[in-house]
Amino acid sequence: MIRSYTTEYPNQVHQVVVSVSRHFFIKKDGGLAYQKKPIETSPTKVGMLTRRHVVHYLVRDHFSGAFYAEIHPIDDMSDIAEFLYRAWSRKEVHPFCGIPDFITIAASVIERFPRVQQLIHAYGIEFVKATSGFQSGIRDLRTWEENIRGRLGLSHFDQLQGNAPALSRQLCEGRFDKLAKWRDGMEQVRIPRNREEFIAAYHGKLTA
């Protein structure tokens, strides 16, 4: 069990964020809109929200700071298992991949996707309690939203959604090149064998 807030290698701890945006929503014409005043939201009360909010999905490697991100509309949210499968699998658009040894997920996200606990158990991943000293990627979420804000008016939501994984790669390869740190420290990567097995584990029908 990890008892400090330092990590020693890539994919030791992944921080998972699923967050309903308090600032971005999708207009009727498919464009993105930004509201400066935060809107009270909760991923457990999706049906109670009146606007078509953007939902951010991020997986961040604590050691390197590298992360993979997607965005989805609140009325068509990705199941967390499908998102984690994409995040942890090899893909052309983003080199980030690999199942972690430990994971942090906010209680509100577990409440929304309770079966994720079965998935984590099946793959032998251990939970690390997210505390004030070990936040689940909240600073990267702010950076992510700031970057999206800079693209308002440049594309419709569907276009931005399709480019989100590549955009998260660009942010990781920025000034400090977090992906280089992730690659350089990597000794081995554990990849999901296939989607069918992964989803079966999520539904408690398979022990990986």
N, C-alpha and C positions, 0 to 999 in steps of 0.2 A: 504494500500500500504506500502510495506517495504521501509524505507528511510535510513536505515543503512546497513552495511555489516556484521551484526551479525544475527544469527538465534537462536531460543529458543527451538526447538524440532525437532526430526526426521521427514522427509518428509514435512517440511515446505517449503523448496526450493530445487528443483532438478536442477542441471546443466547438460545440454545435449550437448554432443560433437559428431559430425560426421566429421571425419578428414581424408583426403587422405594422407597417409604416404608420407613423403618427403625422406624417407630412405629405406623402405622395398618394394620389389616387388617380384612377383611370377615367377619363371623360367619356361621354357617350360616343364621340367620334373616334375613340381609340387613342387619343393623345394623352400625355401625362400632365397632371396638374400638381402644383406645389402649394401647400398652405403653411405659412410661417408659424402660426399659432398651433401648438401640438394638439392633436385630437386624441382623446382617451380611447385606447384600443386594448384588446386582449385576444390572443390566439384561441382562447377557450370560449369566446363569445362571438364567433364569426357571424352567426345568423342574426345578431342584434345590431350589426353595423349597417348604416344606411348608405354609405358611399362604397364604391368599388375600389377598395384600398389595394396597394401593392404589398406583397408579402415577401420579405427577404429571407433567403436560406443561405447560410454560410457554414462551412467547416474550416476551422483554423487550426494549424499545427502550432502548438504552444512554443516549441523549441525555436522554430525559424520565423514564425509569424506569417508564413505562406498560407494562403487560403483559396478555397474554391467557392464560387457563389452562383446562385440562380435567383431569379425573381418570378413570382407567379401572381395572378389575380386572386383576390380573396374568395371569389366565387368558384374558383377552379384550382384550389391549392394542391400541390404535389403531396402525395403521401410521403412521410419522412423516410420510409424504407426505399422508395424509388429514388429519392434524392441522395441518400447515403450510398446506394449502389452506384449511381453515376459518379459521385464524388470519390469513391474509393477504387473505382475501376480505372484501367488505363484508357486514355482518350487522346485523340489528336489535338484537340483545341487547348488542352491544359495538361501539363505534366504531373500535376498534383494527383496522388493516388495512394492507396495502401490503407489497410485496416489498422487502427491504433491499438496500443496495449491498454490505454486508459481513455476515459471519455468524460466530458462534463456536458450536461444537458439541463437546462432550467426546468424546475418543477412544473411550470405552466406548459412547457412543450411536452413533457411526459404525460401530463393530464390530457392534452389534446391528442397525443399519439401513444397511448399506454402500451401498445404491443411492441414498442421499441425496446422495452426492457427484456422481452423474450429474445429479440434479435441480438442484443448486447450479450446476454447470457450464452446464447448458442455459439457465438464466436469468441467466447472467453475473454471479453473485454471487461475491465473493471471500472466502476463508477468512481469519479472523484467529485466530492461535493463542491459545488461552485459557491465560493464565499466572496466577501469584499476584496480579499487578497488574491483571488484567482477567478476573475470575471470571465464569463464565457464569450470572449471576443467582442465586447461592446465597443471598444475603440475602433476596431476595424469596421464595425457596422456604421459608425459615424462617418468614417472616411468613405465608405461605400456610398452612403446616401449623398454626401457632398459631391462625389464624382457623378452620380446620376443627375443631380440638380444642374450640373454644368452641361448636361445634354438635353435639357428641357427644350422642346420646340424643334430639336434636330431629328427626332424619330418618334414614331408611334410606339406604344407599349409593346406590340408584337415584335417589332424590330429590335428593341432594346432587350426584350426577353431572349431572343435568339442569340444576341451578342453578349449576354451577361457572363457566361463562362470565360470567353476570350477577354472580356474587359477585366475580370478579376485577375486573369493572368498578367495583363498589362500593369495593373496596380502592384502586383507582387514583384514584377521585374523593374520597378521604378528605381528611385535613388539608391535604396539600400539592397536591392536585388535579394529579396527573401527566398526566392526559388533557388538561387545559387547556394545559399546556406542550407536549404532543405536537401538539395542534391548532394552537396559535399559531405554531409554528415550521415548519409544513408548507407547502411550496410546491406540490408535486405528488406524487401517489400512483400507484404502478404496481401494478395489480391483476391477478391471474391471469385469463386470458380465460375459461377454463371448466375444469371438473374433468377432462374427458377428456384435454385437452391436457396438463394439469399432471401427471396420473398417467402419461401416455405418456412425458413427459420423465423422470420418475422411473425408469421401466423402460428408459431409454436408447433409446426408439423415436421420439423427436422432439427436434429442436433448436428451442427457443423463440425 
